[in-house]
Amino acid sequence: MSDSEFVVGQRWVSNSEAELGLGIIKQLSGRQIEVFFPATEETRFYAANNAPLSRVIYSVGEQVKTREQQSFTISTVQEFNGNYIYQGDSSDGDAISIHEMDLDSRVHFNKPQDRLFAGQVDKNSKFELRAKTLAHQHSLLSSSVYGLLGGRVQFLPHQLYIARNVTQRFAPRVLLADEVGLGKTIEAGLILHRQVLTGQVRRALIVVPDALLHQWLVEMLRRFNLRFTLIDKDRHEALTEQDEGNPFDSAQLVLCGLSELIAHPDMQADVTAADWDMMIVDEAHHLYWQEGNVSDEYALIETLAAQIPSLLLLTATPEQLGIDSHFARLRLLDPDRFHDLAAFKQQEEAYQPVSELIDLLDADTALEQVQKPATQKQLAEYLDADLLAQLLVEDTFLDASQIAIRQLLDRHGTGRVLFRNTRDVVAGFPERVLHPYPLTLPEALQTSDEPVLLPENLLGDAWLQTDERVQWLVDFLKAHRQDKVLIICAQADTAMDLETLLRLHHGVRSAVFHEDMSLVNRDRAAAFFAEEEEGAQCLVCSEIGSEGRNFQFCHQLVLFDLPNNPDLLEQRIGRLDRIGQHHAVNIHVPFYEKSAQQVLFNWYHQGMNAFERVFAAGQVVSAQTDVLLQRCLQDSNDKKAQSELIESTQEIVATTLAAMQSGRNRLLERNSFDKQDAGLIVAELEDATRALELADYMDDVFDAFGVDQQTHSADSIIVEPGSHMLFEQFPALPEDGLTATYQRHRALSREDMAFLSWEHPMVTGAMDLVISSDLGNSAFCTLETSAFNAGTLLLEALFVVNCVSGRQLQTNRFITDSHLRLVIDERGRQHQESVPDREFNKLAGRIPRATAQELIRHARGQISGLIEHAEKAVVAPQERIRQQALDAMHAELEAEQQRLQALAEVNPTIRQQEIDFLAQRRAQLADSIQSAELRLDAVRVAIVTEPS
């Protein structure tokens, strides 16, 4: 291999994705090159000036294969217009002459023995690092929870259950409709993260209301290391002017606002012309649809949904706006299945008997109930005779009842496309405690013609001295010196004025957080507030503080003013009232009596009870009471209107909540969360975390590559580029370094720190860097032991299982042994059992490079013999590994294929596409596994010495 100018037709190999096989330069376009990898039928685009590629040029004497799998030995190599023509003779004596484009693309590179014989030997520590990397990478890629480990999230069972359930499907199309505070954004991020890591999704589009753009951008980056590009009108115009194709093709992960897409037809045209693997749409309930009347927003999402394979819709109110609105979301997911509204309503009603049967099977008296002939008759309509017979026997009832419940759930119409968890199902939420503080209205405000909602706007520049809420806040903070306090107010100016007063005039350790600050400064403020011992006592936020940030470590919330939107109030309280909050959430509300502030407070508290419970019907109530509310806010002395407002609100709340409660679907709740299965997922993730092991491994990596690290504080480190790094850049390491932690609990409270998990780009990038490079793949050492005669040569050989396959196949899941270690002597005898790797590493001694090179030169023949013995020894294990992988793959996929085929007969939401996909995936995996080879990846030669 050598460097070369790019020419169409040349063969190159990817340094970072060697599993793609041999690539062909397909097209040159300006500063970009297109490379096609025939072995995996995948295409990559690279910048020509820094493409991670190596030119492949074979030499005379090497044996190669043609595209038709005909082997021949090269006798002549001729260059022609930047390409090479290879000539030689096959084993049958046939003369062969081919262009390099006709070479077999399933080839492997970087033979370690070539480096060894060239005298390029590495230290023992680097060989050992390579061996560790192979083991760690296989452990990661073969894990059943791969893709769920790396998010900066708590291991919440209901979220993980949904994420793994959804990501096990082909091109999932689902509606995520968890109640407020249960983390739909996290669920969507977990799903996307896993799909990206496993290669199922390469290009993703997220469409959200404009107000949520920043929140999604931050959440995806901070929690999942998914770097989205925000394309708005300005960026779209700039990219269009550069005339380098569709602006939406400029990034793999794109985020945009729905209103901007609607307002600009040229953006709509481009976003629909781009190719996407997955689309996520937040606040999907805002997409208006009725038969014969469709909004522009709905029409655009419908167009995109029809051409994008995978779709996630997010809404907290799936049925709150009515069955028609609910049906509208479902028809986006599967228009073939959900095409008739009347039929849908009828089918939903038919699931009530199924729900009742599941409740019966789950009851304490289930065995007794099943014995009744009427119950057996009902069950016989849904279950086969064998399972029904097992339900009638006490010894088999428990297992059979669980199987029966699962089969009944599988039959549920929307259970596969709709997930909804509620606080009634998911435990772990705190109590809310309201603390109202009525204050006397200042004289300066008693004659105001404007409603007193934000007094600071009416009191002028001296508001800090005349607003009674300010002194109340100072006294409150003094009385709660030991508590963290989150203070939220509507305006950035109010937040800044308050924080300055508290810090400079009252000695309060405080921080401020508002929309005019840079993202970095917001992070610093949040981190200062999160610091347990030396951090801020209070954080003063503008309204933006109620979006996107969670402060579960704090349980004192001061609402310095009240928003006139119930959903916004819930967002504010939701910063503290979340899973992970270990205390009651105390909500402190100062307000002026006989003012618009009191009207708003009473409307929330007396009308909705919105402070002390999660209130999901805010949008409906607000829409129906807005006119009367505005009248009361304008005239805070109109007691009759206020009474009418409270009574009307209470009636609407009662009606709306009753409708929502009756619309609750027990089948849906059961299908959205299985406590036992979710617990197993959490246990697997905790086992896979291995934070201390990761820290030790990265210590070795940093040392090998010349990266500097130092202790920052408890459970955290500072990582910076070293002055003598092995490579110019280290994966995911900024020029100015970063602060990081390996501990999840630390990362959750300190969002300014990177969270280094086994799936973090720095860690996975480091592992790829070790394996794709020749680091540590050849070494020479002494072995101080009396188990062998002094002077004996031993070969420690590492073989890796090499499958040329796309990452989306996840072949590693079925291969139990990703690499094979052999210790061979000169007679071909194996000693890996008697000298395990830890013992070998302990006994291995260093040999000066010059001495090692001299020894290798003299012993080349003996070392070649050792390698030949090793390569012969892996023939049998290679076949065993293939067969075990094939058996495991067929067992898993065949069972799932049969399950889906049986379900498709009773549940129309099972798409034929899913069944066809499984059959195709089995064939692809079988082909990939059968091509698996044990390739020599690293060698360490040891010369035995007498123990000292």
Secondary structure, DSSP 8 states (H G I E B T S, - for coil): -B-----TT-EEEESS-GGG-EEEEEEEETTEEEEEETTTTEEEEEETTS--EEE----TT-EEEBTT--EEEEEEEEEETTEEEEEEEETT--EEEEEGGGB-S------HHHHHHTT--B-HHHHHHHHHHHHHHHHHHT-TTTTTSSSSS---HHHHHHHHHHHTSSS-EEEE---TTS-HHHHHHHHHHHHHHTTS-S-EEEEE-GGGHHHHHHHHHHHH----EE--HHHHHHHHHHTSS-GGGS-SEEEEEHHHHHH-HHHHHHHHHS--SEEEESSGGGS-EETTEE-HHHHHHHHHHHH-SEEEEE-S-TTTT-HHHHHHHHHHH-TTTS--HHHHHHHHHTTHHHHHHHHHHTSTTHHHHHTSHHHHHHHHTTS-HHHHHHHTSHHHHHHHHHHHHHHHHHT-SSTTTEE---TTTS-----EEEEEEEE---HHHHT-SS-SSSHHHHH-TTHHHH-HHHHHHHHHHHHTTTS-EEEE-S-HHHHHHHHHHHHHHS---EEEE-TTS-HHHHHHHHHHHH-TTTS-SEEEE-GGGGSS---TT--EEEESS--S-HHHHHHHHHTTSSTT--S-EEEEEEEETTSHHHHHHHIIIIII--SSS--TTHHHHHHHHHHHHHHHHH-TT-HHHHHHHHHHHHHHHHHHHHHHHHH--HHHHHHH--HHHHHHHHHHHHHHH-HHHHHHHHHHHHHHHT-EEEEEETTEEEEE--TT-SSS--TT--TT-EEEES-HHHHHH-TTSEE--TTSHHHHHHHHHHHHS-TTSEEEEEEE-SSS-TT-EEEEEEEEEE----GGG-GGGG-S-SEEEEEE-TT--B-TTTS-HHHHHHHEE---HHHHHHHHHHTHHHHHHHHHHHHHHTHHHHHHHHHHHHHHHHHHHHHHHHHHHHHHTT-TTS-HHHHHHHHHHHHHHHHHHHT-EEEEEEEEEEEEE---
